[in-house]
Amino acid sequence: MLVHSRTGRWTAWTLFAVFFVPLFALPLLVILAASFSTHWSGAFPSGPTTAHYAAATRGESLQALTTSLVTAVTASVIALTVGTWAALAAAALGKKGKRLLDALFMLPVAVPSVVVGLAVLVAFSQPPVLLNGTRWIVILAHTVLVTAFAHQSVSAAIRRLDPMYEQAAASLGARPSYVLLRVKLPLLLPSLNAAAGLCFALSMGELSATMMLYPPDWMPLPVLIFTATDRGSLFTGSALAVVLMAATLLALLAVSRIRTKASYR
């Protein structure tokens, strides 16, 4: 820690507990407790059961989880590809060009996500590109929303790169494509994995734009959670939320393992 005295460390941990437990940990613990309950009429839940998880891991719920995973993976791969390409291209531009490109990629997160959903719906509901009613309009909206984070993460990593590596490779006769693939991208690999994890997590939890776009055969899990709680099935919705959190955390854990291995290269 940055605090070296014992009193300072205890103060820091106390403040952390005071703010973290009620603001972050307690709501998650409430959802976890509700997912194992059938009643909650007093201070604590009652009627412990695992029936909600049985329903949350089969049928429509399992299909919704699969839909969320496919959407998040596809959107993350596309966003990472586009964001990395744009960050590499911006590195060769002047200050004005970089600012313009950064502003362009940050625009979707500067407005509410429901506005992005409406814009995608209006833009792709008529020929020549008709995506309304298909899964691709949902994937496109998620890609638009998360590409900004991939672009910013990779751009920050590029600014921290020592140009000496590229210059040394170029002085030895390496072609630009070789320098990019064998020198620059391997150095960026930890940041690329971090950006992929961030994009995946944001896509898994996206709801506002998805509510405007999803077709009946492509319902992500956050939409199903909202539908369940809107019908009054709070305990079932809590179990679905725990499943969503668990799937997201497992995916992020896998990404962090890849990132750890890359950092030793």
Secondary structure as GFF3:
##gff-version 3
##sequence-region A 1 265
A	DSSP	alpha_helix	6	20	.	.	.	ID=ss1
A	DSSP	pi_helix	21	25	.	.	.	ID=ss2
A	DSSP	alpha_helix	26	35	.	.	.	ID=ss3
A	DSSP	alpha_helix	51	56	.	.	.	ID=ss4
A	DSSP	alpha_helix	59	91	.	.	.	ID=ss5
A	DSSP	alpha_helix	95	110	.	.	.	ID=ss6
A	DSSP	alpha_helix	113	123	.	.	.	ID=ss7
A	DSSP	alpha_helix	135	160	.	.	.	ID=ss8
A	DSSP	alpha_helix	164	171	.	.	.	ID=ss9
A	DSSP	alpha_helix	176	179	.	.	.	ID=ss10
A	DSSP	pi_helix	180	184	.	.	.	ID=ss11
A	DSSP	alpha_helix	185	204	.	.	.	ID=ss12
A	DSSP	alpha_helix	208	213	.	.	.	ID=ss13
A	DSSP	alpha_helix	221	230	.	.	.	ID=ss14
A	DSSP	alpha_helix	234	263	.	.	.	ID=ss15
###
